Amino acid sequence: MADPFLSILHVEKSFGSTRVVQDFNLDVKAGEFVSFLGPSGCGKTTVLRMVAGFEEPSAGAIVVGGKDITRLRPNQRNIGMVFQAYALFPNLTVAQNIGFGLKVAGASRADIDKRVAEMLALISLPQMADRYPYQLSGGQQQRIALARALAPKPKLLLLDEPLSALDAKVRVSLREEIRAIQKSLGITTVFVTHDQEEALSISDRIAVMYGGRAEQVGTPFEIYNRPQTKFVANFVGTLNVLEGTVTDAAAGKVGVDGGELVLKDRLGEARNGDKLSLALRPEAISLGPQPGRNTRLAGEISEVHFLGSVIRVRVGVGGRTVSLDTFNNPASPPPAVGEKAEISFSSGDLLVLS
């Protein structure tokens, strides 16, 4: 990785005796779009607020563009931030809201008007300049908030769950627009969200957070397909977890629900009798035998959920339930609850969780 543009180094934050961020480390390169993904209370917004300067770290350092900004005030950092609540000034027009930061910085009226026009064109709302926030939809207000953050030409953009107050269709549309704008400007961006689909769809990399720590940092492909911990595997996407027992460590054999799996070169230092958690995504499982899927387990259909193009089937196998996804086929109705079934998958698709 090239020299990072943003470095968060061993940062910690405590409120009283409660540690909400613990030894958090992350490097972000120039122009990269990185998301903090995790459940409520995991510390992701606290880290963002420390980068913005609204909270002071209890320990550690924050470096932007080679400069230590850890103790600088927010207005000394040249960072743009968009909040979950739009935080627009209700008594100012759209143009006045966008130009507010420039006015405070002492820019000339001509420069402010020019930059405001550029920002309105960027967010595709040139006709809204004279309107007030109450006259705009939620999606339009968040676009204005984004334009206001970008107007002073910040070197870093922070987005704190900016889409969570919007309805589903607007949220999808606006996240794609934010990503397109970020790419066109090439601005380094950190995005906070609890929505895994959101993070997977627009990020260059994702930092999955839990308990104030970064559990795993990687590309969306790596986070989804190669989770390194049980928490990441469970939090990102739907997951089946099978509990197995090592029956022959030398041969890589693990017993699971009456069947035996071969996990060569993936058992590490496990010994005979050790318990293992094995993860499997629903799309890696088929009903009935399929070419290339060398493992089969017998069960019974317990639930069938029609989701349009995809049908999610839950199969009782031994003492647990396994979910699998299959495409809708109008010529072939889905299985019925209570039917006997056999599921198949490749042992190579199993993840051994730590």
Secondary structure, 3 states (H helix, E strand, C coil): CCCCCEEEEEEEEEECCEEEEEEEEEEECCCCEEEEECCCCCCHHHHHHHHHCCCCCCEEEEEECCEECCCCCHHHCCEEEECCCCCCCCCCCHHHHHHHHHHHCCCCHHHHHHHHHHHHHHCCCHHHCCCCHHHCCHHHHHHHHHHHHHCCCCCEEEEECCCCCCCHHHHHHHHHHHHHHHHHHCCEEEEEECCHHHHHHHCCEEEEEECCEEEEEECHHHHHHCCCCHHHHHHCCCCEEEEEEEEECCCCEEEECCEEEECCCCCCCCCCCCEEEEEECHHHCEECCCCCCCEEEEEEEEEEEECCCEEEEEEEECCEEEEEEEECECCECCCCCCCEEEEEECHHHCEEEC
